Amino acid sequence: MRAVAFAYGEGPVFVGLGTGDGVVRYTVDTRRRDGWYYYKTLWAIAPTYAEEVVITGNQIRGPHELRFNPGARFPGHMQLRLRFPPDDSRKWRYGPSDTLIRAPGCYAFHVDGEGFRQTIEFEADN
């Protein structure tokens, strides 16, 4: 069975992104609107972390920002930040979204939470 996404991140937040070679092929099987490609992305937050999570992103050594569409409903709401509210259920939290990409290059997600910050890098290619 072929994998559809691989989890990246050091935790407590992980992102399901790409097929394992470290490259997001953002023009394949995606929707496009106003020059943005909507790449399906799944976020997972470990049950040990109950606080808010805020995610932003940008191109590394380039001018492009990433945008987000929470809930992955097309065309949805284009946002600069993706937020997950606090949740003390002690269960895994999952958040489907779209990552909106305009151009190929190396990008980074910046994941911020109470007491941690992590950067998750990936390459986008069309």
C-alpha positions in Angstrom: 0.0 0.0 0.0 1.4 3.4 -1.0 1.5 6.0 1.8 -0.3 9.2 1.1 1.5 11.4 3.6 4.4 11.2 6.1 4.4 12.9 9.5 7.1 15.6 10.0 7.9 17.4 13.2 9.5 16.7 16.5 6.3 17.0 18.5 4.1 17.7 20.2 2.8 18.9 16.8 3.2 16.9 13.6 2.3 17.6 10.0 1.2 15.1 7.4 2.9 16.3 4.3 4.1 14.8 1.0 4.9 11.2 0.2 8.2 10.7 2.0 10.9 12.2 -0.3 10.7 15.6 1.4 9.2 17.3 -1.7 5.6 18.6 -1.9 4.4 18.5 -5.5 1.9 21.2 -5.0 0.5 21.3 -8.5 -0.5 17.6 -8.5 -4.1 16.8 -7.4 -4.7 20.3 -6.0 -7.1 23.1 -6.6 -6.0 26.5 -7.7 -7.5 30.0 -7.2 -6.0 33.4 -7.8 -2.5 32.0 -8.3 -2.5 29.9 -5.1 -2.3 26.2 -5.0 -4.3 24.5 -2.2 -2.2 21.6 -0.9 -4.0 19.2 1.5 -2.3 19.1 4.9 -3.2 17.3 8.1 -2.0 18.5 11.5 -1.8 16.2 14.5 -1.3 17.4 18.1 -0.2 14.9 20.8 -2.5 14.1 23.7 0.2 15.3 26.1 -0.2 18.9 24.8 -3.4 20.7 25.7 -2.6 24.4 24.9 -3.2 26.5 21.9 -1.0 26.0 18.7 -0.3 28.8 16.2 1.3 27.9 12.8 2.7 30.4 10.3 5.0 29.8 7.3 7.3 31.4 4.8 9.7 30.7 2.0 13.3 30.2 3.2 15.5 32.9 1.6 12.7 34.0 -0.6 9.8 36.5 -0.7 6.8 34.1 -0.5 4.6 33.5 2.5 2.5 30.5 3.1 -1.2 30.9 3.6 -3.6 28.5 5.3 -7.2 27.4 4.7 -8.5 25.8 7.9 -10.9 22.9 7.5 -9.7 22.3 3.9 -13.0 23.6 2.4 -12.4 25.1 -1.1 -12.0 27.9 -1.5 -12.4 28.5 2.3 -10.7 31.4 4.1 -7.2 32.3 3.3 -5.3 33.1 6.5 -1.7 34.0 7.5 -2.0 31.9 10.7 -3.5 28.6 11.4 -4.8 28.2 15.0 -5.8 25.2 17.1 -7.5 26.1 20.4 -6.6 24.6 23.7 -8.1 21.2 24.4 -7.6 19.2 27.6 -9.4 16.0 26.3 -6.1 14.0 26.5 -6.8 12.7 23.0 -4.9 13.2 19.7 -6.2 16.4 18.0 -6.3 16.4 14.2 -6.8 19.4 12.0 -7.3 19.1 8.2 -6.3 22.2 6.3 -4.8 23.4 3.0 -1.4 24.9 2.8 -1.5 27.6 0.1 1.6 27.8 -2.1 2.4 30.2 -4.9 5.9 29.2 -6.1 8.4 26.5 -5.9 11.1 26.7 -3.3 12.1 25.7 0.2 9.6 26.7 2.9 9.3 26.5 6.7 6.3 26.1 9.0 6.8 27.9 12.3 4.8 26.0 15.0 4.4 27.9 18.3 2.9 26.8 21.5 3.2 27.2 25.3 6.8 26.5 26.0 7.9 25.4 22.6 8.6 26.5 19.1 9.6 24.2 16.2 10.4 24.8 12.6 9.4 22.2 10.0 11.1 22.6 6.6 9.9 21.2 3.3 10.5 21.7 -0.4 7.7 22.6 -2.8 8.0 21.8 -6.5 5.6 21.9 -9.3 
